[in-house]
Amino acid sequence: MLLPLSSLNLVIPNSGVAEIIGYSTPRPVPDTSDWFLGVVSWRGVDVPVVSLEEMCAIDSVHVGPRARIGIIYNPEKDPEIPYLGIHMQDIPRAYLAESDKMEAGSDDGLSQYLLSRVDEDHQARAIPDLDRIIAELKTEYDQEKIDQMKA
């Protein structure tokens, strides 16, 4: 799938996306980084939501009329953080990655949270490093704080 952010698009396998939901403002968690937008409740589970662009120091968060949250499976199947929410600017679409139409983009200056850049028709696309993103999120995510917010 192609997940549209403000300044680039993420490429994530369709099987890695649990669901795309309409944007609702995440409940902020006190004393966390700007890129950790907070948590949303999805199917009875608190899902932490991040702005990948803020993590990568690419762009700041703004919420447009077509904003969405992509609920992504944690590839490590970690019970502490089973899902990750990624703030998107638009509705995602299916993307057929055909190797003969793609070329490696320049990885110069690429954020530590992105594995690789892929270009097709001069459109910037990047593969996120979900393991690194979730590892960074674990330094901010505190279930006790979130439980206290509910009380």
N, C-alpha and C positions, 0 to 999 in steps of 0.2 A: 504494500500500500504506500501511497505517497501522502505524507502528512504535511500540509502547508503551514509554515511558520511565516513570520514577516519577511525575512530576508533570505530564507532558504527553505528547501523541502527536505523532509526526512524520508528515508526509504526503510521500511520495516516489513518483514514478512507478514502476510495476511494472518498466518497462524499465531503471530505474536500479539495481535490486537484482540482484546476481549470484547470491547464495544466502543463506539463513539457516542458521547452524550452531549446534549446541549450545554452551553456554558452556564454555570452558576458560580457565583463568587465563592471561592473556597473560604472556609472558616480559618482566619489567620491563627498561627501558633506563635505565642510570644517568644521573643528573643531568638529569632531565626534569621537566616540570610534572606535578602530580597528575592532571590531566585526560587525560594521555597514559598509558594503562594499560599499554602495552607492545606486543609483537607476537605474533601467532599465525601458525602455518604453515597455509596453506590451499592445497591443490593444488600444493604445492611452491613457493609464493610467501610471503614474509614480508609480512603485512598489519598495518599499524599500527592499534591499537584505541584509540578515544577514548571518554570519557564526555562526551557533549554537555551533560548537565546540569551537570557540574563546570565545563566551559568557560563556560557561561552563568551560573555562580554561582547555580543554582536549587536544586540538591540534591546530596548527596554520594552516592558510589557504594556500593551494597550489592548483593550477589549473592543473588537469591532462587532458589527451586527451579526456576522456569520461565525463568530468564535465558537469553538468546540473544545472538549476535553477528550483526548484519546486515552482510554483505559488500556494499559499495556501489561501483559503478563510479565512477572519477574522471571527471567530465564533460569534463575537459581532455585525457583520454587521455595523461597524463603517464607516461612509462616509469619515472621515479624512484619514483612512488607511483601505481601503476595502480588500486589498490583502497584503500578506507577501511573499517575495521571500526567499527561503532557498537554500543556496549553497550546492550542492551535488557533490560527487566524481564520481558517476556512474549512469547508467540508472536505474530507480526504477523498481520494479517488483510487481506483484500482490502477496498478502500474505493472506493466509487463516488462521485466528487465531482460532485454535481449542483448547478449554479449556483442553481437556484430554491430549494434547501433550505439554502443556505449564506449566511452573512453575514460581512462583514469584522469581525474582532475588533479590539479595541483594540491598537495597536502601541506604546502608551505604555509605556516601560520595557522594551521588547523588546530582548533581547541582540543584539549586533552579529553573532552567528552564526546568527541566525534572520531570514529575509527578511520573513515576514509571519505573522500569526496569523489562523486561520480558525476560526470557531465554527459548530457545528451542534448543535442540541439542547443548548446550553450546555456542550458538551464542548470543552476546549481542544485545538486542533490547531495545529501550526506547520510552516512550510516551512523546512527548513534551508538556509543559504547554504553549499553544499558547496565552492564556490570559496574562500570566506574561511576555512572550517574547514581545508581542505587547505593553504592558504597559511600559516596559523598552525602547522599540523603540520610543515611544512617547516622551521620555525625550531627544532624539537625533534628531528626525525627525522635520524638519522645512520647511513647504511648501514654505514660502517666499524665503528661501535660494535656494530651488530647482528652483523656478520660475526665480530667478535672474541668475542662471546658464544657463538657456535657452536663456536669452536675449543676 
